[in-house]
Amino acid sequence: MTTRQTYYETLGIAIDASNDDIVAACAAATARFEADIQNDPSGELLNVAMQRIAEFEAIRDTLCDPRRRYLYDRSLGLVMHPPPDPQSGPPPSADGNPVRRELVMVILGGLIGLVIVAIVWVISGRMAPPVMPAAAETNRPAPAFTLPRFGGGELQLADLKGKIVVVNFWGTWCEPCKAETPALEAAYIQLQSQGVEFVGINLRHQEALGTEGDTDIANFVKNYGVTYPIVFDTTGEISRKYQISPIPVSYFLDQQGNIRYVYVGTLTTADTVELVRRLQTK
């Protein structure tokens, strides 16, 4: 089971970040996707970019509102006590202590409410259909490539025809890529026996030059235990053909070699498996 990122992890901020930090992080995150909308002549990434921008704005609105942020933090187990309210306090009894009976009733009522919510959540989760990940749907031939492979040799996309292929663009400097790679590896292990192939295309032309860049890539592959094929876009030509910006971005190809889904951002294992499953049933 894959754990979703918290709002703080999504924005890359500390849990005690100020409102100014939250607003600045949200602005930086949305700027990337606003650039996508302007730089994507096909318009295929528009819906995904708009959806991600809306998500970031919703996160900002939640975290900048003290009460909503408190409730969200409490759902994560980050706070143990209600926020102080300088305008009011617990009703005192004759001896100056809180009214214990009312306090117990409030706590008991809250626990009962949580149990009911949990039951409803479990039942609805079992009955609800799988949620479609926020990927742009398309149907166009994937640009062909023959690229040098990590460890030696070459990989031709044409050789993978007949398989569902997940093509992921990444770089060692990319923080979201670091978060995504373990999820992709887990999905690959789960799916490779079903005729599904993964290809990680490293933006080698944006890595450090020479042996320093080679070492960075080798360490990345080793540290994250990547077993699916890694190839190098040494000139940026393939990145341009696939119109990538920013990374990570992943393309889901059907057995005929057509791009059917484009996912901009950090994939989870569950989202990867679900998108592949949909291609298997088309």
C-alpha positions in Angstrom: 0.0 0.0 0.0 1.4 3.4 -1.0 1.4 6.3 1.3 0.4 9.7 -0.1 2.6 12.7 0.5 1.5 15.2 3.1 0.9 18.8 2.1 4.2 19.7 3.7 6.1 17.1 1.6 4.3 18.1 -1.6 5.4 21.7 -1.2 8.8 20.7 0.2 8.4 22.8 3.4 8.8 22.1 7.2 5.7 21.3 9.3 6.2 24.5 11.2 6.6 26.7 8.0 5.2 30.2 8.2 2.4 31.5 5.9 5.0 33.4 3.9 6.9 30.2 3.4 3.8 28.3 2.4 2.7 31.0 -0.2 6.2 31.2 -1.6 6.5 27.4 -2.0 3.0 27.2 -3.6 3.9 30.0 -6.1 7.1 28.2 -7.0 5.3 24.9 -7.6 2.5 26.4 -9.7 5.0 28.3 -11.8 6.3 25.1 -13.2 2.9 24.0 -14.4 2.0 27.4 -15.7 5.2 27.2 -17.8 4.0 23.8 -19.1 0.7 25.3 -20.3 2.6 28.0 -22.3 5.3 25.7 -23.7 3.0 22.8 -24.7 1.9 23.4 -28.3 -0.2 20.2 -28.4 -2.3 21.2 -25.4 -2.2 17.6 -24.1 -0.8 18.6 -20.7 -3.3 21.4 -20.1 -5.7 19.4 -18.0 -3.0 17.9 -15.9 -1.3 21.2 -15.3 -4.5 22.9 -14.4 -5.4 20.1 -12.0 -2.0 20.3 -10.3 -2.2 24.1 -10.0 -5.6 23.7 -8.3 -4.2 21.1 -5.9 -1.4 23.4 -4.9 -3.8 26.3 -4.4 -6.0 24.2 -2.2 -3.1 23.1 -0.1 -2.1 26.8 0.3 -5.6 27.8 1.4 -5.7 25.0 3.9 -2.3 25.6 5.5 -2.7 29.4 5.6 -6.0 29.1 7.5 -5.2 28.5 11.2 -8.2 26.5 12.0 -8.1 24.3 8.9 -4.4 23.8 9.3 -4.9 22.7 12.9 -7.5 20.2 11.8 -5.2 18.9 9.0 -2.2 18.7 11.4 -4.4 16.8 13.9 -5.4 14.3 11.1 -1.6 13.6 10.7 -1.1 13.2 14.4 1.1 16.3 14.5 -0.7 18.0 17.3 -1.9 16.6 20.6 -4.0 19.4 22.1 -6.6 21.9 20.8 -5.3 25.3 19.7 -5.4 27.9 22.5 -8.3 30.3 22.4 -7.6 33.5 24.2 -11.2 34.6 24.0 -12.7 31.7 26.0 -11.7 28.7 28.1 -13.3 25.7 29.6 -16.3 26.4 31.9 -15.1 26.4 35.5 -16.9 24.5 38.3 -17.4 25.9 41.8 -13.9 24.9 42.8 -12.2 26.4 39.7 -11.6 23.1 37.9 -13.1 22.1 34.5 -16.4 20.3 34.5 -15.2 16.8 34.2 -18.5 15.3 33.2 -18.9 17.6 30.2 -15.3 17.0 29.2 -15.8 13.2 29.3 -19.0 13.5 27.2 -17.2 15.6 24.6 -14.4 13.1 24.4 -16.7 10.2 24.2 -18.8 11.9 21.5 -15.7 12.5 19.5 -14.6 8.9 19.8 -18.0 7.7 18.7 -17.9 10.1 15.7 -14.4 8.8 14.7 -15.6 5.2 14.8 -18.6 6.0 12.6 -16.4 7.9 10.1 -13.9 5.0 10.0 -16.6 2.5 9.3 -18.1 4.6 6.5 -14.6 5.2 5.1 -13.8 1.5 5.0 -17.2 0.5 3.5 -17.1 3.3 0.8 -13.4 2.5 0.0 -14.3 -1.2 -0.7 -17.3 -0.3 -2.8 -15.9 2.6 -4.8 -14.2 2.0 -8.1 -10.5 2.7 -8.5 -9.8 6.5 -8.8 -8.2 7.4 -12.2 -4.8 9.1 -11.6 -4.4 12.7 -12.9 -2.9 11.8 -16.2 -3.5 13.4 -19.6 -5.0 11.0 -22.1 -3.8 11.0 -25.7 -3.2 8.6 -28.6 -0.2 9.3 -30.8 2.9 7.4 -31.9 5.8 7.6 -29.4 8.9 9.2 -30.9 11.4 6.4 -31.7 14.8 6.4 -30.0 18.0 4.3 -29.8 19.9 5.4 -26.7 23.1 4.2 -24.9 22.2 2.0 -22.0 23.6 2.2 -18.4 26.0 -0.7 -18.1 26.7 -0.9 -21.8 25.0 -1.5 -25.1 22.0 0.3 -26.6 18.2 0.1 -26.2 15.8 0.6 -29.1 12.2 1.5 -28.3 11.1 -0.4 -31.4 12.4 -3.6 -29.8 9.8 -3.2 -27.0 6.8 -3.1 -29.4 4.2 -5.6 -28.3 4.7 -4.6 -24.6 3.2 -1.9 -22.5 6.1 0.5 -21.8 6.4 3.1 -19.1 9.0 5.8 -20.2 10.2 8.0 -17.3 12.4 11.1 -17.7 14.6 11.9 -14.7 17.7 13.5 -13.4 19.9 12.9 -10.3 19.5 16.5 -9.2 15.6 16.3 -9.3 14.2 15.9 -5.8 10.7 14.7 -7.0 12.6 12.0 -9.0 14.3 10.8 -5.8 10.8 10.4 -4.2 9.4 8.7 -7.3 12.1 6.2 -8.2 11.4 3.7 -5.3 7.7 3.7 -6.3 8.6 3.0 -10.0 10.9 0.2 -9.0 8.2 -1.3 -6.8 5.7 -1.1 -9.7 8.3 -2.6 -12.1 8.8 -5.6 -9.9 5.1 -6.1 -9.7 4.4 -5.7 -13.4 7.4 -7.1 -15.3 6.1 -10.6 -15.4 3.0 -9.3 -17.1 4.8 -8.2 -20.3 5.3 -4.6 -19.0 8.6 -2.8 -19.5 10.0 0.3 -17.9 12.6 2.6 -19.3 14.2 5.4 -17.3 15.6 8.1 -19.6 18.3 10.1 -17.8 18.8 13.7 -19.0 22.5 13.2 -19.3 23.1 16.5 -21.1 21.9 18.2 -17.9 24.1 16.2 -15.5 27.7 17.0 -14.6 30.2 16.5 -17.3 32.5 13.6 -17.6 33.2 11.1 -14.9 31.6 13.2 -12.2 28.2 12.9 -14.0 28.8 9.2 -14.6 29.5 8.7 -10.9 26.3 10.7 -9.9 24.2 8.5 -12.1 25.8 5.2 -10.9 25.3 6.2 -7.3 21.7 7.1 -7.9 20.9 3.8 -9.6 22.7 1.9 -6.8 21.2 3.9 -3.9 17.6 3.5 -5.1 18.1 -0.1 -6.2 16.9 0.5 -9.8 16.7 -2.7 -11.8 14.7 -1.5 -14.9 16.7 -0.3 -17.9 18.3 3.1 -17.7 19.3 4.9 -20.9 20.9 8.3 -21.6 19.6 11.3 -23.6 23.0 12.7 -24.2 22.0 15.6 -26.5 18.5 16.5 -25.3 17.0 15.5 -28.7 14.7 12.9 -27.2 13.5 15.2 -24.5 12.6 17.8 -27.2 10.7 15.1 -29.2 8.7 14.2 -26.1 8.2 17.8 -25.2 9.1 17.3 -21.6 9.1 20.1 -19.0 9.4 19.8 -16.1 10.6 16.4 -14.7 9.7 13.9 -13.6 7.3 13.1 -16.4 6.2 9.6 -17.5 4.7 8.3 -20.7 2.5 5.2 -20.8 2.8 3.4 -24.2 0.4 0.7 -25.4 1.4 -2.5 -27.2 1.3 -0.7 -30.5 3.9 1.9 -29.5 1.4 4.7 -29.0 1.4 7.2 -26.1 -1.9 6.8 -24.2 -1.2 8.6 -20.9 1.1 11.4 -19.9 1.7 11.9 -16.2 3.5 15.1 -15.1 4.8 14.9 -11.5 5.7 12.3 -8.9 4.1 8.9 -9.6 3.1 6.5 -6.8 3.2 2.8 -7.2 -0.6 2.6 -7.0 -1.0 5.2 -9.8 1.6 3.5 -12.0 -0.1 0.1 -11.6 -3.6 1.6 -12.2 -2.6 3.3 -15.5 -0.9 0.1 -16.7 -4.0 -1.9 -15.7 -6.2 0.4 -17.8 -3.9 -0.1 -20.8 -4.1 -3.9 -20.3 -7.9 -3.7 -20.5 -8.2 -1.4 -23.5 
